[in-house]
Amino acid sequence: MDWISNVEELRATLHSLSARDRHGRETDTDSSFAQWKNRTLRVRSGRRTVFLIGNGASASMASHIAADLAKNAHIHTEVFSDLSLITAIANDLSYEEVFAEPLRRRMVTGDMLVAISSSGQSPNIIRAVQEATVSKGFIVTFSAMEPGNMLRLQGNLNYYVPAQTYGMAESCHAAILHYWVDIVAERTTGFLYSNQLNVVGIDG
């Protein structure tokens, strides 16, 4: 595949973004983003927490977006990247519990969970979402690959892209997550954080 073909595939995949609720009902993407933005702003005003989880590249993405959201939208975020915590839970309980166990102890009503899984089938992500449901958090999921994946109906908002490779799925998820940060930061600060960086002379 040449570069332009890759770009066109990325564009087409993003254009095919699906947003559904917990009952599988399709919703307009702009309406879904407006709902997500408003819920995120409620998290901020209520001094609650946005938790972000993922495995591998999705874990890196979760950390990246958590940092952007905290710095640019002034929202408290948390990711589970402490090796001592992760390995203790994986060793003493199971790897399926590495996110669910800390969520069980920390998540409260009014918090938000953003769960990222390219396959939508990762057992530890599914368990975490189940725990967040018990805790009455607002859940947003990201998945790709198979349209009938388990994660796609687990959240209050479920974003799915029909990417068939991990690279394409991760690229699409990153673009969508950055868009979310942008619209929340714009509402919080009055202008996009990229403009803030230019004003103070930071190239990031």
RAUR-V567131 format. One record per backbone hydrogen bond with DSSP energy under -0.5 kcal/mol. CO is the residue of the C=O (numbers start at 1). NH is the residue of the N-H. Records with the same first field share a line. If there is no record, write none. Layout:
CO->NH ; NH
This chain:
2->6
3->7
4->8
5->9
6->10
7->11
8->12
9->13
10->14
11->15
12->16
14->17
18->160
19->27
20->158
21->24
25->21
27->19
28->32
29->33
30->34
31->35
32->36
33->37
34->38
35->39
36->40
37->41
38->42
39->43
40->44
41->45
42->46
43->48
44->47
49->51 ; 112
50->78
51->114
52->80
53->116
55->58
56->59 ; 60
57->61
58->62
59->63
60->64
61->65
62->66
63->67
64->68
65->69
66->70
67->71
68->72 ; 73
69->73 ; 75
70->74
76->50
78->52
79->81
81->83
82->86
83->87
84->88
85->89
86->90
87->91
88->92
89->93 ; 94
94->97
95->98
97->101
99->103
100->104
101->105
102->106
103->107
108->111
111->138
112->51
113->115 ; 140
114->53 ; 116
115->117 ; 142
118->144
120->151
122->125 ; 126
123->127
124->128
125->129
126->130
127->131
128->132
129->133
130->134
131->135
132->137
133->136
136->110
137->139
138->113
139->156 ; 157
140->115
141->159
142->117
143->161
146->149
149->152
150->153
151->154 ; 155
157->141
158->20
159->143
160->18
161->163
163->145
165->169
166->170
167->171
168->172
169->173
170->174
171->175
172->176
173->177
174->178
175->179
176->180
177->181
178->182
179->183
180->184
181->185
182->186
183->187
184->188
185->189
186->190
192->195 ; 196
193->197
194->198
195->199
196->200
197->202
198->201
202->204
